[in-house]
Amino acid sequence: MLSPKDLIILSCKSLIANKVRSALTTLGVFMGVAAVNATLQVGDIGRAVLARELTKRGTPHVQVSVWSTEGKQANLEDMNYLHKNISNIMAISGINNLQQQTKVFYQGEEAEPNMLAVTQYYLQTTGKELLKGRFFNSKDFLQYRAVIVIDEALADKFFKNQNPLGQQLLNDGRLYTVVGVIETETGFFTEPKGSVLLPISRYIATTGIESIETISIRPRNPEKMEELKTIAQELLEKRLPGAEVYAYSNIEAIQAAQQVLGIASQTLTLLSSISLIIGGVGITNITIAAVIERTPEIGLRRAIGATKYEILWQFIIEAAILSLVGGITAITIVHGITTVVTQVFNLPYEFEIKTVSLSLGSALFVGVGAAFFTSLRASQLDPVKALRQS
């Protein structure tokens, strides 16, 4: 009776003696596992990218805007009306995007940031973090103060190692004092251009425009965002008859991307599984050829005392060794390529043990499974008939 160690040594010697057959079997496993592992890596990276982008988008909130050919637009009274009539509101704010006054200057330097006129609870609705100084208070709005809050990207551009608080920026011929710095918001794979916020009361006083382009609402219960969108839309449609009201959440694009990623991952998984199955078919064919070729050897071993289980386990161990070699090689190469690609394109990547386990497990399952019935057949060979074929 051979020990497990002797069976492994015997299997290794047999594989080394048949280099071409072993190499072809390993290649089949390699291709299948590489496809599976690459698919899992793409799915992991895609989910990590979406999670990172979702974090950048801030707290989930609903944005409502109004458009009308008759010039009907929402204003501060409409925003307060929504606040009073919707129970699922944690915070609400108004936002105007200043399209015409985007250039700001500081000591000869120029920038074209996003400029927003906002109400007092802008940070609470969007979830933006205040990094330095303060945000606008009630006196800033009541006294129409020429104060601004800038984001970190603009602060780094203009002030570098200086303290931005108390510094003055020139915009549209007016000086504005920086009172706070907030975190920078970025979109999908775009470089931040900076942001400037000013009190909406100051904007109304200098332009005479009282309308609000966007009303931002942070729900108490984020799970009821769809219900909040519907209610806000219906209330404004009744309040502003004839106007078109649009309501959407800041994470709809992420949710759509997640759905696309899910479908793509399922498709890639199916294709990689087919590749792995094809590799298993190759293992089966090569194992059948090996059994036919080694029939005399099997007969001789059975004649000198080898048991059916030893013959069975020898072929299974050979399949397992080839599956492990092919699988580990594929995982190592895919990991190396993924590391290089993610570093070049600045993508989040972490070596996941569960991904490796799944890839290697699938290799062993297909490899051993494909070889099992052929190995069982080999163990059932009649020693006398086998010897006659030598």
N, C-alpha and C positions, 0 to 999 in steps of 0.2 A: 504494500500500500504506500503510494507516494504521499509525502507531506505537502502542504500548501506551498511551502518554499520551493520544493523540488518541482512542483507543477509550474510555478512561475518561471523558474530557471529554464525548464524544458520548453515552455511557450516562447520565451525570449530567444532561445537558440533557434527554434523553428522559424520565427519571424526573420531573424538575421540571415538564415540560410535561404530565405525566399525574399530577397530585397525588393524586386520589381513588384511582386504581388502586394507586399506590405506597403510599399510606397503608394501604389494606386489606391489601396483601401484608405490609407491615411489622408490622401488628397481629397477623396470623396467626403470624408468626415470634416476635413479642414474647410472645404467650401461651404458645407451646410452650416457648421458652427459659426463661421465668419459672418454669414448672412444673418443668422439669428442674433448674434452678439451685436453686430452693427445696428440692426433694427432696434434692439433694446436700448443701445446707447443713444440713438437718434431720439427715441421717445423720452428718455431721461433728460437729455439736454433740452429738448423742446419744452418739456414741462418746467424745467428750471428757468428757461428764458421767459416763459409766460409768467411764472411766479415773480421773477425779478421785475418785469414790466408792470405787473399788477401792483407791486409795492410802490413803484415810481408814480403810479397814478393816484396815490393817496387813498383816503377813506372812500368807500363806495358811496356815491351820492347820485341824486337825480338832477338833471338839468332841463329846465323848461324855457322855451323861447317862443315868441309870438311874431307872426308875419301877417300883413294885411295890405291889400292894394289901396285901401282907404286910409292908410297911415296909422291904423290902430296898433298901439304897442303897450306892453306892460310897463308899469311904473312902481314907485315905492308903495303906493296905496294897494296895488294889486298883490305885491309881495306880502304885505302885512295881512291882507285878506286871506291868502293861502295859509299863513301861519295860524290864524285864528280858527280856521275851518277844517284843518287836517290834524288829526290827533297823532299820527305817526311821524312827527317832526321833532328831531333833536335840535336842529339849528337850520337857519335859512339865511341866504345872502343874495345880494344882487351884484351882477358883474357887467361892466361895459368894456368892450375891447376897443381901444383907441387906435384906429387905423391910420389917422393922418398925422399924429404927433409922436412918432416913434423914436426920433433921434434925440439922444441925450449927450451932453458934453461935460467933461471934467478935465480942467487944466490942459486943454489942447487935444485931449483924446476924445474919440467919438464912438458911439455904439448905437445899434438899432434894436433894442430889446422889445419884448412884448410888453405893452403898456396897458394896464387894467385899472379902471375906476371901480372900487369895490365898497361894499357896506361893511358894517362893524364886525359881523360874525363870519367873515370870509374864511378865516383859519379853521373855525369849528366845522364848517360845512365841507371843506376840501380836505381837512386832515393835514394840512401843511404844518411843518414844525418851525417854530420861531427859534432861530439860532443865536441871535444877538439883539440887544435892545428891547424894544416894545412894539406892539402893534398899535393901530389907531384906537384912540379912546373917544369917549363921547364929546369931549371939548374940541377935538380935531374936527369932528363933523359939524358941531354947532357953530364954531368960530371960523369955519372954512380955511383952516390952516394949510399953509403950503408945505406939507410934510409928505414924505414918501417912505415906503418900505421896498427894499430891493432884494433880489435873491443872491445866493452865494456865488453864482457864476459871474454876475455883473460886479459884485464886490471884489472878486479875485482879479477881474480885468482892470478895474479902475484903481483899486487901492492896494492890491497885493498884500504887503506886510503891514499896511497902515490900518488904523481903526476907522471903519467907514462911518461910525455913528457921529452925527454932528457935521459931517461933510455936506457940501452943497453941490447939486447937479443942476445943469441948465437944460431946460426943456421949453421949446416954443417961446423963447424970450423971457422965461420966468425962472427964478431960482427956487429949488425945492431942497429942504433939509432931510437928510437920511436919519430916520429914527429907529429902524430895525432891519434885520437881515433874516430872510426865510430860506428854507431849503430849495434847491433847484428842481424843477420838474422837467423831465425829458420824455420825448415820445419814443416810438419804435425806432431804435438804431439811429437817432438823429442827435447831432451835437447841440447842446443848449446854447441859446443866443442871449440869455439873460431875461429878467423880468423886472418891471417897475410897477408898484401899486400906489395909488393915491386915493384919498377919501372921495367917495362919489359925490358928496356935497360940494367939494371944491370943483369937481368936474362940472356939475350942474351950474354952479355960480359963474364959471368962466366961459361956458359954452351956451347956456340957456337950454340945454337938452335934458329933459326930465325922464325920458324913457329908459327902460332897462332892457338890455339885449338878452341877458340870460339870468334866470332865477335858479339858484343852486340850493337843493334841499337834501339835508342829511337825515335819513330815517332813524327812528329809535330802534326799529326792528328791520335790519337789512334783508331778512328773508321775505319781507312784504314790499320789496321795491317795485315789483310790477303793479301791485295794487296802488301804491303811492303814485306812480306815473299816471295811471288811469284816472285817479281822483283829481290830481292836479290839473290834468288836461281838461277834464269835464268842467271843473269849476271855472277855469279861465275862459273856456268856450262860452259858458253861460254869461260870464261877466263882460266878455268882449265879443258880442255876436258878430258873425261875419269874418272874424279873424281866424287864421289857421294856427293852431297851437301844436307844438312839437315837444314831446317829452322823451328823454333817453337817459340812460345811465352811463357813467364814465367807464364802466367795466364791460359794456356790451361788446366792444371790439375784442377784448380778452376772451370773453365767453365764446364768441364766434370762432376765434383762433383755436380755443381749446377743443371745440367740436371738430374743426378741420383736422387738428392734430390727432384726435381720437380716430377719425376715419382713416387718415393716412397711416397711423400706427397699425391699425387692424389690417389694412391692405398689405403693408410691408411684412407684418407678422405672417400673414397667409403665404406670401411669396417666399419668405425665408423658410417657412415650414415645408413648403414644397421642395425647396432646395435640399433641406435636410433629409426629407423622405427619399429623394433621388439618390442622395449619398447612401442611405440605408439599403436601397435596392442594389446599389453597386457593391456594398458589403456582402449582401446575400449572394449575388452572382459569383463574386470572388471566393467566398467561402465554399460554395458548391463546387467551383473548379478546384479548390484546394482539397476538398474531401475526395473528389474523383482521382486527383493526382496522387494523393497520399493514402489511397485505399490499401495498397500492399503494406505500407508502414503501419497502418491501423491494425491490419490483420496480424502482422508479426507481433505487435505489442500486446494484442489480445491473447495471442498464442502463448506468450511467455508470462502471462499473469496479470496484465493490466485490466482493470475493471471498466465497466461501461461508464461509471461516474467519472473516472480519471480521463477517459477519452472526451466525454462531454465537457468537463471543466477545462480541459486543455484548450479546446476551440473557443469556449466562452472567454477564458482569460486572454487568449490572443486577440479576440475582438475588442475586449475591454482595454487592453494596452494600446491598440491602434486608435481606438476612440479617444482615449486620454491624450495620447501624443498629438493627434490631429486637433483635438479640442483646445488643449493648452496652447499649442502653437497659434491657432486662430485667435484666441482671446488675447494673447500677448501682442500679436501684430496689430489687431484692431485697436487695442488700448494705446499702442504707440502712435498710430495714425490719428486717433481721436485726440490724444494729448496735443499733438502738433497743430491740428486744425483748430481746436478750441483756443489755443494760445494765440494763433495768428489772428483769429476773428474775435477774440476777447469774449468767448462764450463760457458760461458756467459749466464745469465738469468735475465730477467726483467719481472715483473708482468705487463702484457699488459691488459689495460682496454678493448680494442677492442676484444681481445680473450675471455675475460670473457663475454662481451656483446653478442658475437656471440654464445657462448656455452649456455648461459642462454636464449637467444632469441630462439635458436633452441629447447630447452627444452619446453618453453612455446608454441611455434608454434605447435610442435608435440603433446604435452599434451592436449592443448585446442582444437586443430584440431581433434584429435582422439576422444575426448569426445563430440564434437559439435553436430553431427547428432543424437547420442544416446540421448543427452540432449534435442534436438529438438523434438525427438519422445516422450520423457517423458512428455514434456510440452503439447503435443497434445492428451494425454490420456483423454478418456471420464470419468468424475468424477463418474458417476453412475456405469459403468462397473468396474472401479478401486475399488470402495467400495465393489462390489459384491465378489471380490477376497479375501477380508479380512476374 
